[in-house]
Amino acid sequence: APQRISPPPPVARTSSSSFSSSQKNFARDMQESCHTPSLVLSKVGRRLTIDNDPEGKTSSLVLVRLAKMMISQSNGILYGDGEDERSGGGGDRPAGGNYARNALLDVDDQRGFEDSLDIIKRVSDTLAESIVSNSGRGKGGNANNDVTMEGIKAAGVLARLLFSPASETRSSCSAGDVFSSLGESFRNVDARSLDDHHLSGLKWAYDCLSLANGGECGNDGGGSGPFELPDPVASRYASLNLPFHIRPGFLSSVDLTVSNVRSQANFRTEEIQTTATNRVVRERRQTAWEGDDGVPGFAYSGKVMETGTFSPIVRYVRDELDERTGRSYDCCLLNLYPDGDSGMRYHIDPEQGDLWGYETAVVSVGAARRFAFREVADLGGGGTKRKRQRKQPPQPQPQPHNFVVMDGDVVEMFDDCQARFQHTVKTAEGKRETAPRCSMVFKQCLQHSQ
């Protein structure tokens, strides 16, 4: 059984007058000299305590910085080089084991890996202590909630990269050993102080942590474990009635690789007409459209794609979705993003409710990317902006719902999702990433189903 990590040795306490200067020094160190995970941990993470980080800002920043770095590392290690992918190879998962585990944290051996986990636990514990302390003093507010929420979301990413079965890492400890205090700390947070994007982010983070710890996603409260969503938070989240679900690792057991999808689907690079300028440009991504007999072509941005028959791998994934969700799909838009510079701006899918049903499932294959939803309350029908009435001050817009989708994750959109929200796939946050990503966007043809 995984062993509990011993707490790190105590660090000298810092006087209250040095809080600000310490935080400035930490921020400067991370900006100027912490360019690898090991440097972030040794130069900043190892020095953190509740005394020099009472609001948890630096602890959260360390977790966020680590998550971004390790996503980029993981994309390169697990999903190959984009040049190889475009030439017909690459995109497969190489052997993971010690190499993948150590490379994620930029260490050389088992001891270096375990030492890094000790420091990550210190950082997580410091953030947890700040959450409990500030909640007890009534210090919340949007700014503080933003800080803590980004920290636990980053912890969810780190847990999946370091501890989930797909990462093929081995350690004497578990995700629970490292991050349990952070999960428990949110039982002290007033759920009424959380905005919508905080609630969705917290739900997703707990799902990621639970998955990495050997549990299941979809916890809806009522439990007592460290990664069970606290009941008040679960109740507030349920009241949002959000028309989308993020399912981490939902199809991670399915043998999918970008190169396998690419070898079977008839991907093409085509020209489209931009909405804003009506210019004709060449798409960075490649696309394919597959479906059952009788499904019409798929059109967007001035191009029409003919329907090809389901390739074996896409049909297999479709059948798995049908079995696991109880929802039937008869067509699929495939997107191949060749590298980290390829993404999709905020948009709504065309002809929802006219040609295609409201239920959509997006399966991610390959490199991790950030996926987000934003409300379109300031947009009229068809995505055109409503004219704001004169002398009416602009209203603050809700913050986007941001998540990281990894290999095997599924995003479900249903009901009025496309009317209420636009969605986007961000480009990679790391520089010069070459790892490819593929998405399978499953739909139901209304005409065909009738």
N, C-alpha and C positions, 0 to 999 in steps of 0.2 A: 504494500500500500504506500502511496506517496507520503513522505515524511514532512512534518511541519518545518519550515525554514526557521532557523534560529534568528532572533532579532539581531540587527547589526549593532556593533558597539556604540555606546552613547557618544554623541557629539557635544562639544562644549556649548553651553547655552549662550545666546546672544542677547545683549541688552536691548531694551525696547527702542532706544534712540537710534539703533543701527538698522532697524527694519528696512527703511526706505533705501539706504545706501547698499545694504546686502542685496535687495531685489534688483537694484540697478546694476550691481556688479554681476549678478547671475545672468541677467538679460544681456549684458555686454559680452560676457564670456561665451554664451551660446551663439550670439551673433558673429563674433569675431573668430572663435577658435574651435567650436564644437561642430565639426563637420561629419562626424561618424557617430553611431550609437555609443560606442565605447567611450568616446570623449565626452558626450553629453552626460553619461553616467558618472564618469570619474571626476570631471571638472565641476559639475553642478549637482547631480543627483546625490552623490555621496555626502554632500555638505548640507543637505536640507534637513531642517527640523521645524517643528511648529513655532519655535521662537523666531527664526529668521524668515518664516513664510506663514504668518498667522492667518492670512486670507486664502491661502492655497493657490495663489496666482502662479508662482514659479513651479510648484508641483504639477499643476495642470499643464503648464507650458512644456515641461519636460516630457510628460506623457504624450502630448500632442506632437512634439518634435520627434520623439522616438517612433510614434506610429507612422508618421509621414516617411521617415527614413526607411523604416522596415518594410513598408508597403512597396517602396521602390526596389529595395533589396530583394524582396520575395518575388516581385514580378520578374526580375531578371533571372533569379535562380530557378524558379519553378516553371516558367513559361517561355524560356528561350529568347532568342534574338529575332527581332522582326525581319532582318535581312534573310535569315535562314527560313523563316516562315514564308516569305514572299517567293522564295526559290523552291518551295516545296517541302522543306524540312522544318525543324524547330517547332515550337509551340507545345511540345510534349513535356510532361513532368520528368525531369531527371531523377536519379536516385537521391533521396533526401538525406536521412540519417544525420550523423554528426556534422557533415560538411554544411548541409543546409541550416541546421540549428545554430552552429557557431557563426556562420557567415551572416545570419540575420543580425546578430549582436556584435559582429566584427571582433570576435575573440578566436583564440587558437585551440582551446581544449576544453574538456569537461569542467575543470576548475574555474576557468574564465567564464563559462556559461553560468555556473552556479553562483559565482560572485556577482554577475550582472543581475541575476534574479533577486539576490539579496538587496541590491540597491533599488531595483524597481519596486520591491516590496516596501522599502523605506519611503520612496516617493509616494506610493499609493497610500501608505499609512499616514503620511503627513497631510495629504489632501483630505483623507477621511477625518482626521482629527480636526482640521480646520472647518470642515462642514458641520461636524457636531458642535464645535465651539461657537461658531457664528450663528447656527440655528438656535442654540440656547440663549444667545444674547439678542435674538431677533434681527440679526444682520443678514437680510436676504436681498431682495431687489433684483431687477433684471441683470445688472452688470455682474453681480456675484453669481447668480444662477447660470449665466452664460459661461463663466469661468469653470464652475464645477461640472456643468453638463459636458463641456468639451473634454474635460479630464476623464470622466467615466466613459464617454464614447471612445476616446483613445484607448482606454484600458480594455474595452471590449475588442478592439482591433488587435491590440498586443496579445491578448489572451488567445484569440483565434490563431494568430501567426505562430505563437510559441507552444501552444498546448493542444490544439485540436488534432484529431487523428490524421487529417490530411497533411499536417505540417511534418509528420514523421519525426518529431523530436522526442527525445527521451530525457527524463529528468527525475530527480529524487523528490520533487514536489509537484503540486498541481496548481491549476489556475485558482482554485479556492484558497490554497496556502498564500498565494501572492496578493490576491485582490479581494479577499472576503471582507476585510474591514471597510473597504470602499463601498462594497455592496450594502453592508449593514448600515453604513452612515446615513444613507438616504431615508432610513426610517425616522430620522429626526427632522427631515425637511417638511415644511408646511406645503402640502400639495397645492393649496390655493394660490401660492405665490408663483407657481410655474406657468409659463406661457405654453401655447399649443406645441411649438417646436421643441420645447424642453421635454414635454411629456412623451412625444413620439420618439425623441432621441433617447430618453431614459428607457423606454420600453425596448427599443432596439438594442441598447447597450446590455441590458439584463439578459436578453435572448442570446447575445453573443457570448457573454460570460458563462451563462448556463450551458450552452453548447460546448464551449471549450473545457468545461469542468465535467463533461460526461453526462450532462443532463439533456433535457429537451427544450426546444424553443416554445413560444406561445404561452408562457406562464401569465396568468391573468389575476394574480393575487391569491390570497388564501393560504399561502405557504409560509414556512418560517425559516427556510434556508437563506444563505447570504445572497443568493441570486434570484430569489423570489421577489417579484415586484411588490413593494409595500401596498397594502390594501387601499389607502387613500389615493395613492398615485394611480393604481389600477382603475379605481372608480372614476377618477378625473379623466384618465385616458379613454376609458370606454364611453364617457359622455361626449367626447368629440365626434364620434361616429365618422372617423376618417375613412374615405373610400379607397384606401390602399393599405396593403400589408407588405412588410419586408420579411422574408423567411430565410434567415441565414442558414446555409448548409442544407437546404431542403432537398437538393438533388446531388449532394456531394458524393453519395455512394454510386451514382451513375458514372460509368466510364466515358467521360467526355474530354476531348482535347480540341484546341483550335485547329490543329492540322487535320484531325479526322473530319471535322465539320467542313473545312475548306476543301478537302479532297472529294467530298461527296456533293456539296452544294454547287450550283452553277452561279458563282459570284461574278458580278460585272461592275465595272466602274463607268458611270454614266454622267451626263450633264443634266443640271437642274436649273430652274429659274429662281433667283432669290426673291423673297417676298418684299424686302425693303426697297431694293433698287431695280428689280426686274432684269438684272443682269443674268446672263447665262454663264454658269461656272461649272467646273468639273468637281464632282464630289471627292472628298478625301477618303471616305469610307467606300467599301464595296457592298453591294446588296444582292439579295435573291428573294424570290417570292414563290412559295410552294403551297400546295393545297390539294384537297380532294377533287374528284371530278365534278365539274359544274361550278366551282368557285371562280368568280370573275377576276380580272387583273386588278392590281393595286396601283393607285395613282397618288402622287404627291409632287408638289413643286414643279409642275409642268411635265412630268414624265409618267408613263404608264408601263407597268411591269407585267408581262405575261405570266400566267400561272404555270409553274412547273410541277410535276408530280413530286410527292413527298420522297425525299431521299431517306434511305433506311435509318440513319442516325436521328434525323428530325422526327420521323414517325415514331421511333422508339421513345424519344423524350416526350412527344405528345401523349403517347399511351401511358407513360409513367405519371404525367400530370393528371390525366383523366382519372387514373386509379387512385391517386393520393389526394386529390382535391374534390373529386366528384363533378368537375366541370369539364365539358366537352369543347374541344377546339378542332376546327377543320382547315385552318390555313395558318401560315407562318411567314412573317417577314424576318429575314436573316440579315444582320449587319455585321460586317467585318471591319473592325478598327485596326489598321495595320500597325500602329505605334501609339506612343503616348501623346502625340500631337493631334490625334483624331478624337473628336467628340461630337456632341449634338447640343445645339443651343436650346434654350427653353422653347417648348412647342406643345401643341396638342395634336393628337393623331387625327387624320382626316376622316370625315364621313362616319364618325361614331354615331350610332343610332339610325343611320340611313342605310349604309351597306353592311356595316360591321356592328356586332353586339357591343355592349358596354363592358364586358368582362375581357380583360387582357392579362396575360401572364408573360413576364419577361425573364428568361433564363440567361444567367451570365456564365460565360465560359472563358477561362483564361485570366488575364491580368485584372487586378482589382482597380476599380475606379469609383469616384464619388458620384452618387445618384441623388438628385434633389427634386423636391416638389415646391412650387410656390403658388400661392392663391392668386386668382385672376379676378378678384372682386372689382378691380379698376378697369376691367376689360369688358367690352360689349360682346354681342354675338359675333362669332367668327374671328375673335381675337382682335377686334378694332377697339381702340381706346375711346372710352366715353369722354365727352367734353365736360370738364369740370365746371360747375356753376361759378359765376363770378362772385367775388367777395366771400367765397367759402374756403377757409384755410385747408390746405392739403392734410389728409388724415395719415397718420403713421401706418405704413404697410406691415403686415405680419411677416416675421422672419421665415425664411424657407425651412423646410424639413430636410435635413441633410443626413445621408447615410453613406457607408462604404459597402459596395457590393463586390463580393469575391466569387471565385470559381464555385459553381454549384448553387449559388443563391438565386432566389426567385422573388421578383417583385410582382405583386398582384394589384391590378387596378380594376375597380368595379363601380357599379351604380353611377353616380354623377361625377366621378373623378375627373373626366376630361372637361367637364363644364366648370368645375371649381378650381382645378389645378392645372398648371403647366408642369412638365417634367423635363429634366435635362440629364445628360451624361457628360460629366466634366472631363477635360483633358487631364493627363497625369500631372500631379504636383511636383514630381521629380523631374529634373532636367534630362533631356536626351534619352528618355525611356524608349526602348525599341520593342518591348514585349507587346504582342497583339492581344486583342480582346474580341470575342464574338458574342453577340446577343441573339437569342431566338425570341421573337415577339409573336406569341400565339394569339389568334383571334378566332371568332366565330362569325361566319357569313350569314346574315339574316335572311337573305334571299334563298340561299342554299338550304338553310335549316327548315324553311317553310315548305 
